[in-house]
Amino acid sequence: MIGEWIMGKFTIYKDDYADSTIIPNRFIDEYMKDANDAQIKIYLYLIRMMGANLSTSVSEIADKFNHTEKDVMRALKYWEKTKLLSLEYDESKTLSGIHLKEISSTGQEPASGECRISQAESQKAVSHPSVLSISPKQADDAFAKPAYSADDLKMFRGNEETAQLLFITESYIGRPLTAGEMKSILYFKDCLHFSDDLIDYLLQYCVDRGKKDFKYIEAVALNWAKSGVTTPKQAEKFASRYDKSVYTIMKELGKNGSPTSKELEYISRWVKDYGFAPDIISEACERTVMATDSHRFEYAEGILSNWKKENVQRKSDIQRIDDLYQKRRQQKTTASVSAGNRFNQFSQRNYDFEELEAKLLSK
């Protein structure tokens, strides 16, 4: 039933995600000629909405193009038959996913080793159950490293250009590469879409900082990819700006030398995911240093994650959080005193307020 198809909330995702609306020439050359106007409009609209990370619904698409909802569903089914997308359903036969596939001349599925975004988890219908979310599952999933097979690696190594790239990599690292490290290079090209020049710059950048560990190199590469870096020039500009913030934070936390991959992950989260300005991060670092001599990144993460939950956007907002904490602490102190007066036959309990603060910040 059409009604069953349009009621569930679902996510559209595709192979080879890029943050732009791109229509391959092959679509124009091989698929447009056989499709009608409604089918072409709807397919292009799906790509456009997904690229912009916007939401829509079957009814909204119908209204936008002056079609019926049945027309929209027929168009989706048409593109499914051409293997440009697949419609996926949950156990209740509700449409739970639309997988936009990479366009090939044969319409075949991608190869097993190809970078691919997996299906988003089926989502429950909410207050507006006909909403159609057209966005990738998660930014992290878009750049997830595939489990490359031995055949994938063999094919990659057999490429003439790859041999030169692996030679350059070994020159930087100073030893032969392991199979796992070769898969990292494949990942940079296949999923992150780095050019050979960008990979060369990536390796030089990391080795110059004394880092030859591929976990670190992958962490830097992933950060660049998520930030839209596609050329060595962009990487140099980004690294210059990013290095300044990284080493400022490292210094504020009493750390010397280059950050580990885990420390880079924390810093990237604070700067990019949480979106905190330097003065807010600096305040968290100062409080961390005053509170503990160990596990400072974890402690700072507790502070900043709490501030994120409390919607801190500027340094002045922190006072509101502090006032709330002091109020709660005063209430607990008052309650403790009152309980002691009423039940003084019980031994008094000494509260470690520093411990309470740490627990509060970690929530």
C-alpha positions as CSV (number, residue, x, y, z in Angstrom):
1,M,0.0,0.0,0.0
2,I,1.2,3.5,-0.8
3,G,0.1,4.7,2.6
4,E,2.5,2.2,4.3
5,W,5.4,3.5,2.2
6,I,5.1,7.1,3.0
7,M,4.3,7.1,6.7
8,G,7.7,6.0,8.1
9,K,10.6,8.3,8.6
10,F,13.6,7.2,6.6
11,T,17.1,8.3,5.5
12,I,18.5,8.5,2.0
13,Y,22.2,7.8,1.7
14,K,24.6,7.0,-1.1
15,D,28.0,5.6,-2.0
16,D,30.9,8.0,-2.4
17,Y,29.5,10.9,-0.4
18,A,30.6,14.4,-1.2
19,D,29.4,17.6,0.3
20,S,28.0,19.0,-3.0
21,T,25.4,18.3,-5.6
22,I,27.0,16.4,-8.5
23,I,25.2,14.9,-11.5
24,P,27.5,12.4,-13.3
25,N,27.6,12.7,-17.1
26,R,26.7,9.1,-17.3
27,F,23.3,9.9,-15.8
28,I,22.7,12.5,-18.5
29,D,24.1,10.2,-21.3
30,E,22.4,6.9,-20.4
31,Y,19.5,7.4,-18.0
32,M,17.7,10.7,-18.8
33,K,16.7,9.7,-22.3
34,D,14.5,6.8,-21.0
35,A,12.9,8.7,-18.0
36,N,10.0,11.0,-18.1
37,D,9.9,14.5,-16.7
38,A,8.5,13.5,-13.3
39,Q,11.1,10.8,-12.8
40,I,14.0,13.1,-13.7
41,K,12.8,15.9,-11.5
42,I,12.3,13.7,-8.5
43,Y,15.7,12.0,-8.8
44,L,17.5,15.3,-9.2
45,Y,15.6,16.7,-6.3
46,L,16.6,13.8,-4.0
47,I,20.2,14.4,-4.8
48,R,19.9,18.1,-4.2
49,M,18.2,17.7,-0.9
50,M,20.6,15.1,0.3
51,G,23.6,17.2,-0.6
52,A,22.2,20.1,1.3
53,N,21.3,17.9,4.3
54,L,17.7,19.0,4.2
55,S,14.5,17.1,4.9
56,T,11.4,16.7,2.8
57,S,8.5,14.2,2.4
58,V,6.7,12.4,-0.3
59,S,3.8,14.8,0.0
60,E,6.1,17.8,-0.1
61,I,7.8,16.5,-3.3
62,A,4.3,16.0,-4.8
63,D,3.3,19.5,-4.0
64,K,6.5,21.0,-5.2
65,F,6.3,19.5,-8.6
66,N,2.5,19.4,-8.9
67,H,2.4,15.6,-8.9
68,T,0.4,13.1,-6.9
69,E,1.9,11.1,-4.1
70,K,1.4,8.0,-6.3
71,D,3.4,9.7,-9.0
72,V,6.3,10.2,-6.6
73,M,6.2,6.6,-5.4
74,R,6.1,5.4,-9.0
75,A,9.1,7.5,-9.8
76,L,11.0,6.0,-6.8
77,K,10.1,2.5,-8.0
78,Y,11.2,3.4,-11.5
79,W,14.7,4.4,-10.3
80,E,14.8,1.3,-8.2
81,K,14.3,-0.8,-11.3
82,T,17.2,1.0,-13.1
83,K,19.3,0.2,-10.0
84,L,20.2,3.8,-9.4
85,L,18.6,3.5,-5.9
86,S,17.1,0.9,-3.7
87,L,14.1,1.2,-1.4
88,E,14.5,-0.6,1.9
89,Y,11.7,-1.5,4.4
90,D,11.5,-2.4,8.0
91,E,9.7,-5.4,9.5
92,S,6.3,-3.5,9.3
93,K,6.9,-2.9,5.6
94,T,7.5,0.8,6.2
95,L,10.0,2.5,3.9
96,S,13.0,2.9,6.1
97,G,15.8,3.8,3.7
98,I,16.6,5.0,0.2
99,H,20.1,4.0,-0.9
100,L,21.3,6.2,-3.8
101,K,23.9,4.0,-5.6
102,E,27.0,5.0,-7.5
103,I,26.1,5.3,-11.2
104,S,27.9,2.8,-13.4
105,S,27.4,1.9,-17.0
106,T,26.0,-1.5,-16.1
107,G,24.1,-0.5,-13.0
108,Q,26.0,-3.1,-10.9
109,E,26.6,-2.9,-7.2
110,P,29.9,-1.3,-6.1
111,A,32.9,-3.6,-5.6
112,S,33.3,-5.1,-2.1
113,G,36.3,-3.0,-1.2
114,E,34.7,0.3,-2.3
115,C,34.1,3.0,0.2
116,R,30.4,2.7,1.1
117,I,28.0,4.3,3.5
118,S,26.0,1.7,5.3
119,Q,22.2,1.9,5.8
120,A,21.1,4.3,8.5
121,E,19.3,2.8,11.4
122,S,15.6,2.8,10.8
123,Q,14.0,5.6,12.7
124,K,10.7,5.7,14.5
125,A,7.9,7.9,13.2
126,V,7.7,11.1,15.3
127,S,5.2,13.9,15.5
128,H,5.3,14.4,11.7
129,P,5.6,10.8,10.6
130,S,5.7,11.6,6.9
131,V,9.0,13.5,7.1
132,L,11.6,12.2,4.7
133,S,15.2,12.9,5.9
134,I,17.6,13.1,3.0
135,S,21.0,13.1,4.6
136,P,24.0,10.8,5.2
137,K,23.8,8.5,8.2
138,Q,26.6,10.3,10.1
139,A,29.6,12.3,9.1
140,D,31.8,9.6,10.7
141,D,30.1,6.8,8.7
142,A,30.7,8.8,5.5
143,F,34.4,8.4,6.1
144,A,34.4,5.0,7.7
145,K,37.3,2.8,6.8
146,P,36.2,-0.4,4.9
147,A,37.5,-3.8,5.8
148,Y,39.6,-4.2,2.6
149,S,40.2,-7.8,1.5
150,A,43.4,-9.3,0.3
151,D,42.1,-9.1,-3.3
152,D,41.4,-5.4,-2.8
153,L,44.9,-4.8,-1.6
154,K,46.4,-6.9,-4.5
155,M,44.5,-4.9,-7.1
156,F,45.6,-1.7,-5.4
157,R,49.2,-2.7,-5.4
158,G,49.1,-3.8,-9.0
159,N,48.4,-0.3,-10.2
160,E,51.4,1.4,-11.7
161,E,50.7,4.7,-10.0
162,T,50.2,3.0,-6.6
163,A,53.7,1.5,-6.8
164,Q,55.2,5.0,-6.9
165,L,53.0,6.2,-4.1
166,L,54.0,3.2,-1.9
167,F,57.6,3.9,-2.6
168,I,57.3,7.5,-1.6
169,T,55.5,6.4,1.6
170,E,58.2,3.9,2.5
171,S,60.8,6.6,2.0
172,Y,59.1,8.9,4.5
173,I,58.5,6.1,7.0
174,G,62.0,4.6,6.6
175,R,61.0,0.9,6.3
176,P,58.8,-1.4,4.2
177,L,55.0,-1.0,4.8
178,T,52.9,-3.6,6.4
179,A,49.7,-4.8,4.8
180,G,47.7,-2.7,7.2
181,E,49.6,0.4,6.4
182,M,49.1,-0.2,2.7
183,K,45.4,-0.4,3.4
184,S,45.6,3.0,5.1
185,I,47.0,4.4,1.8
186,L,44.2,2.7,-0.1
187,Y,41.7,4.3,2.4
188,F,43.2,7.8,1.7
189,K,42.6,7.4,-2.0
190,D,39.5,5.3,-2.1
191,C,37.3,6.8,0.7
192,L,38.9,10.2,1.5
193,H,39.6,10.8,-2.2
194,F,43.1,12.2,-1.5
195,S,45.3,12.9,-4.5
196,D,48.8,11.5,-4.6
197,D,50.1,15.0,-4.0
198,L,47.9,15.4,-0.9
199,I,49.0,12.1,0.5
200,D,52.6,13.1,-0.1
201,Y,52.0,16.3,1.8
202,L,50.1,14.4,4.6
203,L,53.1,12.1,5.1
204,Q,55.6,14.9,5.1
205,Y,53.4,16.9,7.5
206,C,53.2,14.0,10.0
207,V,56.9,12.8,9.7
208,D,58.1,16.4,10.2
209,R,56.3,16.3,13.5
210,G,58.0,13.1,14.5
211,K,54.9,11.0,13.9
212,K,55.2,7.8,11.8
213,D,52.4,5.9,13.5
214,F,49.7,5.3,11.0
215,K,47.0,5.7,13.6
216,Y,48.2,9.3,14.0
217,I,48.5,9.8,10.2
218,E,44.9,8.5,9.8
219,A,43.6,10.8,12.5
220,V,45.2,13.8,10.7
221,A,43.9,12.6,7.3
222,L,40.4,12.1,8.6
223,N,40.4,15.6,10.2
224,W,41.5,17.1,6.9
225,A,38.8,15.2,5.0
226,K,36.0,16.3,7.3
227,S,37.2,19.9,7.0
228,G,37.0,19.8,3.2
229,V,40.7,19.8,2.5
230,T,41.4,18.5,-1.0
231,T,44.7,20.0,-2.1
232,P,48.2,20.4,-0.5
233,K,47.7,24.2,-0.5
234,Q,44.5,23.9,1.5
235,A,46.1,21.4,3.8
236,E,49.0,23.8,4.5
237,K,46.6,26.7,5.2
238,F,44.4,24.5,7.4
239,A,47.4,22.9,9.2
240,S,48.8,26.3,10.0
241,R,45.6,27.5,11.6
242,Y,44.9,24.2,13.2
243,D,48.4,23.7,14.6
244,K,48.1,27.0,16.4
245,S,45.0,26.0,18.2
246,V,46.2,22.5,18.9
247,Y,49.5,23.6,20.5
248,T,47.8,26.4,22.4
249,I,45.5,23.9,24.0
250,M,48.4,21.4,24.6
251,K,50.3,24.2,26.4
252,E,47.3,25.2,28.5
253,L,46.9,21.6,29.7
254,G,50.6,21.5,30.6
255,K,51.5,19.2,27.7
256,N,54.7,19.4,25.7
257,G,55.5,18.0,22.3
258,S,53.1,16.7,19.6
259,P,49.7,15.4,20.6
260,T,48.8,11.8,20.4
261,S,46.0,10.6,18.0
262,K,43.6,10.4,21.1
263,E,44.5,14.0,22.1
264,L,44.0,15.2,18.6
265,E,40.6,13.5,18.7
266,Y,39.7,15.4,21.9
267,I,40.9,18.8,20.5
268,S,39.0,18.2,17.2
269,R,35.8,17.5,19.1
270,W,36.1,20.6,21.2
271,V,36.9,22.9,18.3
272,K,34.8,21.3,15.5
273,D,32.0,19.2,17.0
274,Y,31.3,21.4,20.1
275,G,32.1,24.6,18.2
276,F,33.7,26.3,21.2
277,A,35.6,29.5,20.8
278,P,39.3,29.5,22.1
279,D,38.4,31.5,25.2
280,I,35.9,28.9,26.4
281,I,38.3,26.0,25.8
282,S,41.0,28.0,27.6
283,E,38.7,28.4,30.6
284,A,38.1,24.7,30.7
285,C,41.8,24.0,30.5
286,E,42.5,26.4,33.3
287,R,40.0,24.7,35.6
288,T,41.4,21.3,34.6
289,V,45.0,22.2,35.5
290,M,43.8,23.6,38.9
291,A,41.8,20.4,39.6
292,T,44.1,17.5,38.5
293,D,47.6,16.6,37.5
294,S,46.5,13.5,35.6
295,H,44.0,12.5,32.9
296,R,43.6,16.2,32.0
297,F,42.2,15.6,28.6
298,E,39.5,13.4,30.1
299,Y,38.7,15.9,32.8
300,A,38.5,18.8,30.3
301,E,36.2,16.7,28.1
302,G,33.9,16.3,31.2
303,I,33.8,20.1,31.6
304,L,33.3,20.9,27.9
305,S,30.7,18.2,27.2
306,N,28.7,19.5,30.2
307,W,28.9,23.0,28.9
308,K,27.8,21.8,25.5
309,K,24.8,20.2,27.1
310,E,24.0,23.4,28.9
311,N,24.2,25.3,25.6
312,V,27.2,27.5,26.5
313,Q,27.9,29.7,23.5
314,R,30.1,32.4,25.0
315,K,32.2,32.8,28.1
316,S,29.6,34.8,29.9
317,D,27.3,31.8,29.8
318,I,29.7,29.9,32.0
319,Q,28.7,32.1,35.0
320,R,25.1,30.7,34.7
321,I,26.5,27.2,35.0
322,D,28.6,28.1,37.9
323,D,25.7,29.8,39.7
324,L,23.5,26.7,39.1
325,Y,26.2,24.4,40.5
326,Q,26.7,26.6,43.6
327,K,23.0,26.7,44.2
328,R,22.8,22.9,44.0
329,R,25.8,22.5,46.3
330,Q,24.2,24.9,48.8
331,Q,21.0,23.0,48.7
332,K,22.8,19.8,49.4
333,T,24.7,21.4,52.3
334,T,21.5,22.7,53.8
335,A,19.8,19.4,53.5
336,S,22.8,17.7,55.1
337,V,22.8,20.1,58.1
338,S,19.0,19.7,58.5
339,A,19.3,15.9,58.4
340,G,22.1,16.1,61.0
341,N,20.0,18.2,63.3
342,R,17.0,15.9,63.1
343,F,18.9,12.7,63.3
344,N,21.9,13.6,65.3
345,Q,22.1,10.0,66.7
346,F,23.7,9.1,63.4
347,S,27.3,9.8,62.7
348,Q,27.9,12.8,60.5
349,R,29.1,12.2,56.9
350,N,31.9,14.3,55.4
351,Y,31.2,15.2,51.8
352,D,34.0,15.6,49.3
353,F,32.7,18.5,47.2
354,E,35.6,18.3,44.8
355,E,34.5,14.7,44.0
356,L,30.9,15.9,43.7
357,E,32.0,18.6,41.3
358,A,33.9,16.1,39.2
359,K,30.9,13.8,39.0
360,L,28.7,16.8,38.0
361,L,31.0,17.8,35.2
362,S,31.2,14.3,33.9
363,K,27.5,14.0,33.4
